[in-house]
């Protein structure tokens, strides 16, 4: 795959991350990244929001994943997380953008705790 102006050897544009497949612990596709959440102060990506479930994009839920829980796999052409699809079904989620308060520290801490990732 050739790189374009939105990615370099170690950097990638957010528009290239959105839509990228996410694979579970068994390398089966469990969803795709809908957006990334960037910390305004540090400039670091904190979370990727995974779209999962539903049919043809309808009725799916949104799962915040700590960015640290994802690793890019060049062979798969997507991100891999160490959880299974069943574990994801029990993870913190929301149905639409109005249901999640990113400013709620307890909520984001619960996400990080679920995935075993420290809050940065």
C-alpha positions as CSV (number, residue, x, y, z in Angstrom):
1,X,0.0,0.0,0.0
2,X,1.5,3.3,-1.0
3,X,1.6,6.2,1.4
4,X,0.0,9.5,0.6
5,X,0.3,13.0,2.0
6,X,-1.8,12.0,5.0
7,X,0.7,9.5,6.3
8,X,4.4,9.0,6.8
9,X,6.4,6.2,8.2
10,X,5.2,6.6,11.7
11,X,2.4,9.2,11.4
12,X,-1.1,9.0,9.9
13,X,-3.9,11.5,9.3
14,X,-7.0,11.1,11.3
15,X,-9.1,10.7,8.1
16,X,-7.0,7.6,7.3
17,X,-7.7,6.1,10.8
18,X,-11.5,6.6,10.6
19,X,-13.0,3.6,8.9
20,X,-10.0,1.3,9.6
21,X,-11.0,-2.2,10.7
22,X,-10.4,-3.4,14.3
23,X,-9.7,-7.0,15.0
24,X,-10.2,-8.9,18.2
25,X,-7.8,-11.2,20.0
26,X,-8.6,-14.0,17.5
27,X,-7.9,-11.8,14.5
28,X,-11.5,-11.6,13.5
29,X,-12.9,-8.3,12.5
30,X,-15.1,-6.8,15.3
31,X,-15.8,-3.3,14.0
32,X,-14.2,-0.2,12.6
33,X,-13.0,3.1,14.0
34,X,-15.5,5.9,13.7
35,X,-13.4,8.7,15.2
36,X,-10.5,9.4,17.4
37,X,-10.7,11.5,20.5
38,X,-7.7,13.8,21.0
39,X,-6.7,15.3,24.3
40,X,-6.7,19.1,23.8
41,X,-3.9,19.8,26.3
42,X,-1.4,17.1,25.3
43,X,-2.3,16.7,21.7
44,X,-2.3,12.9,22.1
45,X,-5.0,10.5,20.9
46,X,-6.7,9.2,24.0
47,X,-9.5,7.1,22.6
48,X,-10.7,5.5,19.4
49,X,-14.5,5.1,19.1
50,X,-15.3,1.7,17.6
51,X,-18.6,1.1,15.8
52,X,-19.8,-2.4,16.5
53,X,-23.0,-4.4,16.0
54,X,-26.1,-3.5,14.1
55,X,-26.8,-4.2,10.5
56,X,-25.5,-2.2,7.6
57,X,-24.5,0.6,9.9
58,X,-27.9,0.8,11.6
59,X,-28.5,0.2,15.2
60,X,-24.8,-0.2,16.1
61,X,-23.3,0.9,19.3
62,X,-20.2,3.0,19.9
63,X,-17.4,1.6,22.1
64,X,-14.6,4.0,23.4
65,X,-11.3,2.1,23.3
66,X,-8.2,3.5,25.0
67,X,-5.8,4.3,22.2
68,X,-3.1,2.3,24.1
69,X,-5.2,-0.8,23.8
70,X,-4.8,-0.8,20.0
71,X,-1.8,-1.9,18.0
72,X,-1.6,-1.5,14.2
73,X,-1.0,-4.8,12.3
74,X,0.4,-4.3,8.8
75,X,-0.5,-7.8,7.8
76,X,-4.2,-7.3,8.7
77,X,-4.2,-3.7,7.5
78,X,-6.0,-2.7,10.7
79,X,-5.8,-2.3,14.5
80,X,-5.8,-5.3,16.8
81,X,-7.1,-5.2,20.4
82,X,-6.5,-8.0,22.9
83,X,-10.2,-8.5,23.7
84,X,-12.7,-10.9,22.2
85,X,-16.0,-10.0,20.6
86,X,-17.8,-11.4,23.7
87,X,-15.7,-9.2,26.0
88,X,-16.5,-6.2,23.8
89,X,-20.2,-6.8,24.2
90,X,-19.8,-6.2,27.9
91,X,-17.6,-3.1,27.6
92,X,-18.8,0.4,28.3
93,X,-20.7,1.7,25.3
94,X,-23.2,4.3,24.1
95,X,-25.9,4.3,21.5
96,X,-25.5,7.7,20.0
97,X,-23.3,10.8,20.4
98,X,-25.7,12.4,22.9
99,X,-25.3,9.6,25.4
100,X,-21.6,9.9,26.3
101,X,-20.1,12.7,28.3
102,X,-16.4,12.8,27.6
103,X,-15.9,15.2,30.4
104,X,-17.1,12.6,33.0
105,X,-13.9,11.4,34.5
106,X,-15.6,8.4,36.2
107,X,-16.8,7.2,32.8
108,X,-13.5,7.5,31.1
109,X,-11.8,5.9,34.0
110,X,-14.3,3.0,33.8
111,X,-13.3,2.5,30.2
112,X,-9.6,2.4,31.0
113,X,-10.2,0.1,33.9
114,X,-12.2,-2.3,31.7
115,X,-9.4,-2.6,29.2
116,X,-6.7,-2.6,31.9
117,X,-5.0,0.6,30.6
118,X,-3.8,3.3,32.9
119,X,-5.3,6.8,32.5
120,X,-2.7,9.1,31.1
